Amino acid sequence: MTVPPPRPDELARARLLAGPEVADAAADALARAAGRPVERGAAPDGGPCVYVGATLPEALRGDGLLWFHSVNAGTDALLDAGPWPPGALLTRTVGRMGERIAQYVLAWVLAECQSVPEFAAQHGRAEWRRIPSELVAGQTALIHGTGRIGSAVAELLRACGIRTVGVARTPRELPPGFDAMAGPDEPVDARWVVAALPLTGTTAGYFGSDRFAAMGGASFINVGRGATVDPAALETALHAGTVGRAVLDVLADEPAAPDDPCWRLPRTVVTSHSAGITADQDVVTDFTSCLRDLAAGRVPALAVDPARGY
């Protein structure tokens, strides 16, 4: 369960604080949305406060924090930093991240079917040789994670004729964008396996030896969290061929140093956690949406349950 929202009267008299991650132009827009000035810094100086930022300052871990709006979509690092203040609402920024990540996934899917890596390698060798391409329509993508991001990925892939199967631990109503649902270990013959999971106690190391061995040569695309993957298991699967290719936008330890083993994985591309970069306008838009819900006494759709981590 998410924390009950603060009362509209509490919210109306709360000070609005912003962390250094919030750009000046975004802070000005937040002030206009809230109808009060934005103060820089973390000291509440008594009374209720609302904080917008990436990390929770120690000074706000006591009483007084009504609502923390994260400028990021993922909240695992924020929650891992220490006990969450009792009674403080946590919301997050998603913005157009789902759209951006969906286009990132589609780009790599199309690149594979159009043999872009092979053509790029041929170009480097000044070699002229036709390489057959294939259509994506009729193939299957298995998507672990059926929330906002997973659904956005599924909707875009399905628009290209790809059959989309979502993975959930418990049976549920078919989420938007999906043609079917499957259990975590239910066999599905998929061309692509997309990881769009948050990092929680149950998803850490989720993609291990057994799951990689069952992929049957599928390409693996991780746009969720790096720590959901056992890197040694992925390396073994790539060498064995049970994972055909890998595209990793996220790693457990970032940024990856030049000597990190990830750079030497076969048939793998590592990108710099850039699939779903959050724009300043995303922060403003989602904060404003949450503020509107709270003013009406509603729990925002972007609220996070601190106990579950999502």
C-alpha positions as CSV (number, residue, x, y, z in Angstrom):
1,M,0.0,0.0,0.0
2,T,1.2,3.5,-0.8
3,V,1.3,6.1,2.0
4,P,-2.0,8.0,2.4
5,P,-1.7,11.3,0.6
6,P,-1.3,14.5,2.6
7,R,-4.5,16.5,3.2
8,P,-5.0,19.4,0.8
9,D,-4.9,21.9,3.7
10,E,-1.5,20.5,4.8
11,L,-0.3,20.7,1.2
12,A,-1.5,24.3,0.8
13,R,0.8,25.5,3.6
14,A,3.8,23.4,2.9
15,R,7.1,24.9,1.8
16,L,8.4,23.7,-1.6
17,L,12.1,22.7,-1.6
18,A,14.2,21.6,-4.6
19,G,17.5,19.7,-4.8
20,P,20.5,20.7,-6.9
21,E,19.3,18.2,-9.6
22,V,16.4,20.5,-10.5
23,A,17.4,23.1,-13.1
24,D,16.6,26.7,-12.5
25,A,14.0,26.8,-15.4
26,A,12.3,23.7,-14.0
27,A,12.3,25.2,-10.5
28,D,10.6,28.3,-11.8
29,A,8.0,26.1,-13.6
30,L,7.4,24.1,-10.4
31,A,6.9,27.4,-8.4
32,R,4.3,28.5,-10.9
33,A,2.5,25.1,-10.7
34,A,2.5,25.1,-6.9
35,G,1.7,28.8,-6.5
36,R,4.6,29.4,-4.1
37,P,8.3,30.0,-4.3
38,V,10.8,27.2,-4.6
39,E,13.5,27.2,-1.9
40,R,16.9,25.6,-2.5
41,G,18.3,23.5,0.2
42,A,17.2,20.8,2.6
43,A,16.6,22.4,6.0
44,P,12.9,22.4,6.7
45,D,13.1,25.0,9.5
46,G,9.9,23.5,11.0
47,G,6.5,23.0,9.4
48,P,5.5,20.8,6.6
49,C,7.5,20.7,3.3
50,V,7.5,19.1,-0.1
51,Y,10.8,18.2,-1.7
52,V,11.6,17.6,-5.4
53,G,15.0,16.0,-6.2
54,A,16.9,12.8,-6.7
55,T,18.1,12.0,-3.2
56,L,16.5,12.5,0.2
57,P,18.7,14.9,2.4
58,E,19.3,13.6,5.9
59,A,17.8,16.7,7.3
60,L,14.4,15.7,5.9
61,R,14.3,12.1,7.3
62,G,12.5,13.3,10.5
63,D,9.1,14.9,10.8
64,G,7.8,17.5,8.4
65,L,8.3,15.9,5.0
66,L,4.8,15.5,3.5
67,W,5.8,14.5,0.0
68,F,8.9,13.7,-2.0
69,H,8.7,13.8,-5.7
70,S,11.6,12.0,-7.4
71,V,13.1,13.4,-10.6
72,N,13.8,9.8,-11.6
73,A,11.6,6.9,-12.6
74,G,13.5,4.3,-10.6
75,T,13.4,4.7,-6.9
76,D,15.5,1.7,-5.7
77,A,18.6,3.8,-5.0
78,L,16.5,6.4,-3.2
79,L,14.9,3.8,-1.0
80,D,18.1,1.8,-0.4
81,A,19.8,4.9,1.1
82,G,17.9,4.6,4.4
83,P,14.5,4.0,6.1
84,W,11.8,6.0,4.4
85,P,10.2,8.6,6.6
86,P,6.9,7.3,8.0
87,G,4.0,9.1,6.5
88,A,5.9,10.7,3.6
89,L,4.3,10.2,0.2
90,L,6.7,9.2,-2.6
91,T,6.0,9.9,-6.2
92,R,8.2,9.5,-9.3
93,T,8.8,11.0,-12.7
94,V,7.9,8.9,-15.7
95,G,7.1,11.6,-18.3
96,R,7.7,10.4,-21.8
97,M,10.1,7.7,-20.7
98,G,7.9,4.9,-21.9
99,E,7.8,6.4,-25.4
100,R,11.6,6.9,-25.4
101,I,12.4,3.4,-24.2
102,A,9.9,1.9,-26.6
103,Q,11.6,3.6,-29.5
104,Y,15.0,2.5,-28.2
105,V,13.8,-1.2,-28.1
106,L,12.2,-1.0,-31.5
107,A,15.4,0.6,-33.0
108,W,17.5,-2.4,-31.8
109,V,14.8,-4.9,-33.0
110,L,14.8,-3.4,-36.5
111,A,18.6,-3.1,-36.6
112,E,18.8,-6.8,-36.0
113,C,16.3,-7.7,-38.6
114,Q,17.9,-5.4,-41.1
115,S,21.4,-6.7,-40.3
116,V,22.7,-3.3,-39.3
117,P,25.6,-4.6,-37.2
118,E,26.7,-6.9,-40.1
119,F,26.5,-4.1,-42.6
120,A,28.4,-1.7,-40.3
121,A,31.2,-4.4,-40.0
122,Q,31.2,-4.9,-43.8
123,H,31.6,-1.1,-44.3
124,G,34.6,-1.1,-42.1
125,R,36.2,-3.8,-44.3
126,A,35.1,-2.0,-47.5
127,E,33.3,-5.2,-48.5
128,W,30.3,-5.4,-50.8
129,R,28.1,-8.4,-50.0
130,R,24.3,-8.7,-49.8
131,I,23.0,-9.8,-46.5
132,P,19.3,-10.9,-46.4
133,S,17.0,-9.0,-44.1
134,E,13.8,-10.2,-42.4
135,L,10.5,-8.8,-41.3
136,V,9.6,-8.3,-37.7
137,A,5.9,-9.0,-38.3
138,G,4.8,-12.3,-36.9
139,Q,7.7,-12.7,-34.5
140,T,7.3,-12.7,-30.7
141,A,8.7,-10.5,-28.0
142,L,8.6,-11.7,-24.4
143,I,8.5,-8.7,-22.1
144,H,9.3,-9.0,-18.4
145,G,7.7,-6.1,-16.7
146,T,4.1,-5.0,-17.6
147,G,4.0,-1.6,-16.0
148,R,4.0,1.8,-17.8
149,I,7.3,1.2,-19.6
150,G,6.7,-2.5,-20.4
151,S,3.3,-1.6,-21.8
152,A,4.7,1.3,-23.9
153,V,7.3,-1.1,-25.4
154,A,4.6,-3.7,-26.1
155,E,2.3,-1.2,-27.8
156,L,5.0,0.0,-30.2
157,L,6.2,-3.5,-31.0
158,R,2.7,-4.7,-31.6
159,A,2.1,-1.8,-34.0
160,C,4.8,-3.4,-36.1
161,G,3.1,-6.7,-36.1
162,I,5.1,-8.3,-33.4
163,R,3.3,-10.6,-31.0
164,T,3.8,-9.4,-27.5
165,V,3.7,-11.6,-24.4
166,G,4.0,-10.1,-20.9
167,V,5.4,-11.9,-17.9
168,A,3.8,-11.6,-14.5
169,R,4.3,-13.6,-11.3
170,T,0.6,-13.9,-10.6
171,P,-2.3,-14.0,-13.1
172,R,-3.8,-10.6,-14.0
173,E,-5.9,-8.8,-16.5
174,L,-4.2,-8.3,-19.8
175,P,-2.3,-5.0,-19.6
176,P,-2.3,-2.5,-22.5
177,G,-0.2,-3.4,-25.5
178,F,0.0,-7.2,-24.8
179,D,-1.4,-10.0,-26.8
180,A,-1.0,-12.6,-24.0
181,M,0.5,-13.2,-20.6
182,A,2.8,-15.9,-19.3
183,G,4.3,-16.9,-15.9
184,P,8.0,-16.2,-15.2
185,D,9.1,-19.7,-16.1
186,E,6.5,-20.6,-18.6
187,P,8.1,-21.6,-21.9
188,V,7.6,-19.0,-24.7
189,D,9.3,-19.3,-28.1
190,A,10.4,-15.6,-28.4
191,R,12.8,-13.9,-30.8
192,W,13.4,-11.1,-28.3
193,V,13.3,-11.0,-24.5
194,V,12.9,-7.5,-23.1
195,A,13.7,-6.8,-19.5
196,A,11.7,-3.8,-18.1
197,L,11.7,-4.7,-14.4
198,P,12.2,-2.5,-11.4
199,L,14.8,-3.5,-8.9
200,T,13.3,-5.0,-5.8
201,G,14.2,-7.8,-3.4
202,T,12.4,-10.3,-5.7
203,T,13.9,-9.1,-9.0
204,A,17.6,-8.8,-8.0
205,G,19.4,-11.5,-10.0
206,Y,16.1,-12.4,-11.7
207,F,17.8,-13.2,-15.0
208,G,20.2,-16.0,-14.0
209,S,21.5,-19.2,-15.5
210,D,18.1,-21.0,-15.8
211,R,16.3,-18.1,-17.4
212,F,19.1,-17.4,-19.9
213,A,19.4,-21.1,-20.7
214,A,15.7,-21.2,-21.6
215,M,15.8,-18.3,-24.1
216,G,16.7,-20.6,-26.9
217,G,18.9,-18.1,-28.8
218,A,16.7,-15.1,-28.3
219,S,18.1,-11.6,-28.2
220,F,18.1,-10.0,-24.8
221,I,17.4,-6.3,-24.3
222,N,17.6,-4.8,-20.8
223,V,16.0,-1.4,-20.3
224,G,15.0,-2.0,-16.7
225,R,17.7,-2.3,-14.0
226,G,21.2,-3.7,-14.3
227,A,21.1,-5.6,-11.0
228,T,18.2,-7.8,-12.3
229,V,20.9,-9.6,-14.4
230,D,23.5,-12.1,-13.2
231,P,26.4,-10.9,-15.5
232,A,28.3,-14.2,-15.2
233,A,25.2,-16.1,-16.2
234,L,24.7,-13.8,-19.2
235,E,28.3,-14.2,-20.3
236,T,28.0,-18.0,-20.2
237,A,24.7,-17.9,-22.1
238,L,26.2,-15.7,-24.8
239,H,29.1,-18.0,-25.3
240,A,26.8,-21.0,-25.3
241,G,24.4,-19.4,-27.8
242,T,21.3,-19.6,-25.6
243,V,21.3,-15.8,-25.8
244,G,21.9,-14.8,-29.4
245,R,22.6,-11.1,-28.8
246,A,22.4,-8.7,-25.9
247,V,21.7,-4.9,-25.7
248,L,22.3,-3.6,-22.3
249,D,21.3,0.0,-21.5
250,V,21.7,-0.6,-17.7
251,L,24.4,-2.3,-15.6
252,A,24.6,-3.1,-12.0
253,D,27.6,-0.8,-11.6
254,E,27.6,2.4,-13.6
255,P,29.4,4.0,-15.3
256,A,31.2,1.0,-16.7
257,A,35.0,1.4,-16.5
258,P,37.1,0.7,-19.6
259,D,38.3,-2.6,-18.1
260,D,34.8,-3.7,-17.2
261,P,34.1,-7.2,-18.6
262,C,30.8,-6.0,-20.2
263,W,32.8,-4.4,-23.0
264,R,34.2,-7.8,-24.0
265,L,30.9,-9.8,-24.1
266,P,30.3,-11.4,-27.5
267,R,27.5,-10.0,-29.7
268,T,26.7,-7.4,-27.1
269,V,26.2,-3.6,-27.3
270,V,26.3,-1.5,-24.1
271,T,24.7,1.9,-24.1
272,S,25.1,4.5,-21.4
273,H,21.8,4.3,-19.5
274,S,20.4,6.6,-22.1
275,A,17.2,4.8,-23.4
276,G,14.9,6.8,-21.2
277,I,16.6,10.0,-20.2
278,T,14.3,12.3,-18.2
279,A,13.8,15.8,-19.4
280,D,13.2,18.8,-17.2
281,Q,9.7,19.1,-18.7
282,D,8.9,15.6,-17.6
283,V,9.6,16.5,-14.0
284,V,7.4,19.6,-14.2
285,T,4.6,17.7,-16.0
286,D,4.5,14.8,-13.6
287,F,4.9,16.9,-10.5
288,T,2.0,19.1,-11.7
289,S,-0.2,16.0,-12.3
290,C,0.6,14.6,-8.8
291,L,-0.2,18.0,-7.3
292,R,-3.5,18.1,-9.1
293,D,-4.4,14.7,-7.7
294,L,-3.4,15.6,-4.2
295,A,-5.3,18.8,-4.2
296,A,-8.4,16.7,-5.1
297,G,-7.7,14.2,-2.3
298,R,-6.6,11.5,-4.6
299,V,-3.6,9.2,-4.5
300,P,-1.4,10.1,-7.6
301,A,-1.1,7.4,-10.2
302,L,2.7,8.0,-9.9
303,A,2.8,7.1,-6.2
304,V,5.3,4.5,-5.1
305,D,4.9,2.0,-2.3
306,P,8.1,2.3,-0.3
307,A,7.8,-1.3,1.0
308,R,7.6,-2.8,-2.6
309,G,9.9,-0.3,-4.3
310,Y,7.5,0.5,-7.1
